[in-house]
Amino acid sequence: MLREALRTARRPAVRLVLDVVLAAGGIGIAVWRVAPALTTVGDFGARFAAVRWQWVALAVAAALSSLAAYGELHRRLLVTAGARVPVGTVQAVNFAGNAIAQTMPSAGSTAGAAYTVAALRARGVDTAASLWSATVAALLSAAVLVVPAPAMLAGAGVLGWPAALGLVALFAALAVLGSRLVHRPAAAHWAARRVFALVRHVPALRNGRWVHAGISPLDELLGRLARFRPSARAWSGFASWALLSWALDYVALVACVLASASTVPWLALAAGYLAVQVSIGIQLTPAGAGPAETGLLAALVAGGLAAPGAALAVVLYRAITWLGLTAAGWLVFAVHAVRTDGR
């Protein structure tokens, strides 16, 4: 399954070299921006000893719960598609897929999704159901955050309210349009045909084998995907799980701030949180390393936190939600691999 994920994310040697350079550069930027702030005043050991560990414990619990909530979203989508997979199995696949996505630069999401689909197929889930659930979970989770994001930025003073409300309306309309296309094979076929026609004119993509294969292999899959029609009540439930996942992740960030500072700059924190998620989504570096830390640190300092406390909060949050969850996911993957080999 890992081999299939890596094969899906495979690209030319030049691109691999660029990925390594970007990853090293991103981590270097993170260290360059955060380390000086940590040592600005006093001894780092004393600062670390002053951390409020009860808040760190809450951050760990919230981060684990956030990823588990996303896994539950995925499981419920599978149930709607007619696949009943045990909770523990879905969560194991979810944690391992997240580890793969957060480890690889530039193609992490692709590799993570490929692993998830392959792992579910290995457990008897239909290809269409596994692909539909993985895709809808990712898109719905993104929509739940992206649609209100402009309003959050307006509250932080980054955007004007007229522009923010206009963007909220635009993103909401695009989300509704996307949900309609999923249930209309003819519309999805038309959109896919236009995408392939456009891609054939893009130098970096036009030579791909999948481009020359055309959309005919997708016709049957598109038709099967369109048969999955959750009710409005089911969609509201899915959105609630996606929202809960983001809320718990945000709680983890708040807890990390409270572990190193006495106050929370709420508006600045919201802007910093969005900066982290945008950095992760762009995927120039593994889990947005570099831009994520820089953006969050800048937002916290702009919000009034002292640089040392802000830097420590950034380190705690990224250590828990990136390094910690990634390590947990690889551990789950290794345990599963050992069990599989032992059979």
Buried (B, 14 or more C-beta within 10 A) or exposed (E): BBEBBBEBBEEEEEBBEBBEEBBBBBBEBBEEBBEEBBEEEEEEEEBEEEBBEEBBEBBBBBBBBBBBBBBBBBBBBBBBBEBEBEEEBBBBBBBBBBBBBBBBBBBBBBBBBBBBBBBBBEBEBBEBBBBBBBBBBBBBBBBBBBBBBBBBBBBBEBBEEEEBBEBBEEBBEEBEEBBEBBBEBEBBBEBBEEEBEEBBEEEEEEEEEEBEEEBEEBBEBBBBBBEBEBEEEBBEBBBEBBBBBBBBBBBBBBBBBBBBBEEBBEBBBBBBBBBBBBBBEEBBBBBBBBBBBBBBBBBBBBBEBBBBBBBBBBBBBBBBBBEBBBEBBBEBBEEBEEEEEEE
